[in-house]
């Protein structure tokens, strides 16, 4: 019986993982059915804006920083209901 000699070839199997996309649904207000306008209210926020003055004397914003110390609430723009539980 002859033994098969290794040829030195190796085979690599590439497995493609399935590509998943998170499905995003449009937000709809459960109280009035609004699906277009929403707003947020941020309590106790500090904004720091750095400016540079141009030769003409106008101020150009260069950098903005925000420090949020309070809760962020999410509301319906139509009936003003608190929808914070929807935006998690």
SULZI-V880492 format. One record per residue. N is the residue number from 1. PHI is phi in radians with two decimals (* if undefined). Layout:
BEGIN
N/PHI + N/PHI
END
This chain:
BEGIN
1/* + 2/-1.55 + 3/-1.62 + 4/-1.35 + 5/-1.49 + 6/-1.12 + 7/-1.56 + 8/1.54 + 9/-1.50 + 10/-2.11 + 11/-1.95 + 12/-1.89 + 13/-1.78 + 14/-1.75 + 15/-1.94 + 16/-1.53 + 17/-1.39 + 18/-1.13 + 19/-1.66 + 20/-1.82 + 21/-2.00 + 22/-1.28 + 23/-1.46 + 24/-1.85 + 25/-1.77 + 26/-1.24 + 27/-1.25 + 28/-2.32 + 29/-1.16 + 30/-1.26 + 31/-1.65 + 32/-2.17 + 33/1.47 + 34/-1.08 + 35/-2.32 + 36/-2.00 + 37/-2.06 + 38/-2.46 + 39/-2.57 + 40/-2.06 + 41/-2.13 + 42/-1.91 + 43/-1.67 + 44/0.96 + 45/-1.97 + 46/-2.07 + 47/-1.95 + 48/-2.08 + 49/-2.07 + 50/-1.65 + 51/-2.12 + 52/-2.07 + 53/-1.61 + 54/-1.42 + 55/-1.10 + 56/-1.39 + 57/1.70 + 58/-1.52 + 59/-1.72 + 60/-1.91 + 61/-1.19 + 62/-1.88 + 63/-2.58 + 64/-2.22 + 65/-2.26 + 66/-2.29 + 67/-2.08 + 68/-1.73 + 69/-1.95 + 70/-2.08 + 71/-1.26 + 72/-1.92 + 73/-1.93 + 74/-2.03 + 75/-2.21 + 76/-1.32 + 77/-1.37 + 78/-1.72 + 79/-1.83 + 80/1.08 + 81/-1.35 + 82/-1.29 + 83/-2.02 + 84/-1.00 + 85/-1.21 + 86/-1.45 + 87/-1.85 + 88/-1.88
END
